[in-house]
């Protein structure tokens, strides 16, 4: 996995205002059908991981695990983030290929 590539792409998506972060907002976007991809940090709590993956599965939203919350936050120039939803098809498709 090319860490630099997905992180800079996520940064771009952030600048384009195509992402949302945080558990509650992410779940809301999944429900609204707006989330095209969810990035979940591997060090998220078991509860958060289950809640997000269950939601993604029931709404058929792809999700990818990233190494940890610090990388996820760093990619968007913020504090540690456990979960990020990408709301743009283009960004989502490209991120999926980079994170596969």
N, C-alpha and C positions, 0 to 999 in steps of 0.2 A: 504493500500500500504506500503510495507516495504522499506522505504526510504534508509536505509543503504545498502540494497541489490542491488537495481538498481543503486545506486551511485557507489558502488565499481565495479559492472559489467561494467558500463560505463567507469570507470577509467581503467579497464583491456582492454576494446576495444580501448581506447585511446592509451595505451601503445603498443598495437598490431598494431597501426596505421590503425585502421579500422573505424575511424570516420573523419568527416570534420565539421567545425563550420562556422557560418556566413551565412547570407541570400543568398548572390550571389553564393557562393560555393555550398551551399545546393541545390539551384534551379538547378545549373549545374549538380550535381550528380543525382537529380531526373530525369532530362531530359535524361541523359546518361543511365538511367536504373540501375545505380549502388547503389542508396540509397535503403536500405531494410526497413528502419524505420526512421522516423523523430521525434525528440523530440523538442517540442515547449514550451517555458515558458509561463505560464498563464498571465504574465505581459508584454508580447510582445505588440507592438503597434497594433492598429486595422488593419492598412495597411499591416504590416508584417504578422499578423495572417491570413488575407484573402489571401494574395499572396501565402503563404506557404501551407495553407489548400487547396486552389484551385488547385495548382500544384500537391499536393499529390493525391487529388481526381481524377484529369484527368489522372495521370500516375499510378493510383492504388497503391500508396505507403502508407502503414499504418502510421499514426502519433499518438503520444500520448502527452498529456499536462502534464507538470510537474509544481510544485508550483510556482517557480520563477526563474529568470535569475541567481540569486546568487547560488542557489543549482546546477543548470546546470553547471555553471562555476566551482564551487567547486568540483564537481564530477570528472572533468578532470584536476583539479589542475591549473585552469586558472582564469582570471578575469571573471566577469559576462558574460554569453553567453545566447543569446535569442533563438538560434536554433542550433541543432546538428543533423547531418545525420549519421546514422550507415550503414556502407557498407558491413557488414558481416551477412550472413543468421543466423548463430548460435547465435551470439550476439543479433541480432534483435529479433529472436523468443523468446529467454529467457527474454529479456527486456519487450517484449509485455506481457508475462505471469506475470512478476513482477509488471507491471504498470496497469494491468487490475483491 
